[in-house]
Amino acid sequence: MLRSILLSLSLLTVSAQASTPQAWSDQRQHMLKACLAASQFKDAHALGKPAEFDDQVGYSALLIEGTYPQKHMQNRTGTELCLYDRQRQQAFTSEWEAGKR
């Protein structure tokens, strides 16, 4: 009986540990690829590091910068906010105009 309780506790301890650095790196690379694919920009690239929300929220946020592909935009630079759903591994973008109201 005591042996099975100790075994159960040791399994819980192992599963409660944080993800490995490699797992975090892989997740960030997948997020970057998904966000760049969801972007409407040409030459899209990440601005800075992602904001990692708590697992209860389940999202990461990343700013993407690039140039608008439409001819009338004349290669103007823009910024998008990418929200990445870590559970579903899906990216959603929206135009981001920091500092303007």
Secondary structure as GFF3:
##gff-version 3
##sequence-region A 1 101
A	DSSP	alpha_helix	2	16	.	.	.	ID=ss1
A	DSSP	alpha_helix	21	38	.	.	.	ID=ss2
A	DSSP	beta_strand	42	52	.	.	.	ID=ss3
A	DSSP	beta_strand	59	67	.	.	.	ID=ss4
A	DSSP	three_ten_helix	71	73	.	.	.	ID=ss5
A	DSSP	beta_strand	77	85	.	.	.	ID=ss6
A	DSSP	beta_strand	90	95	.	.	.	ID=ss7
###
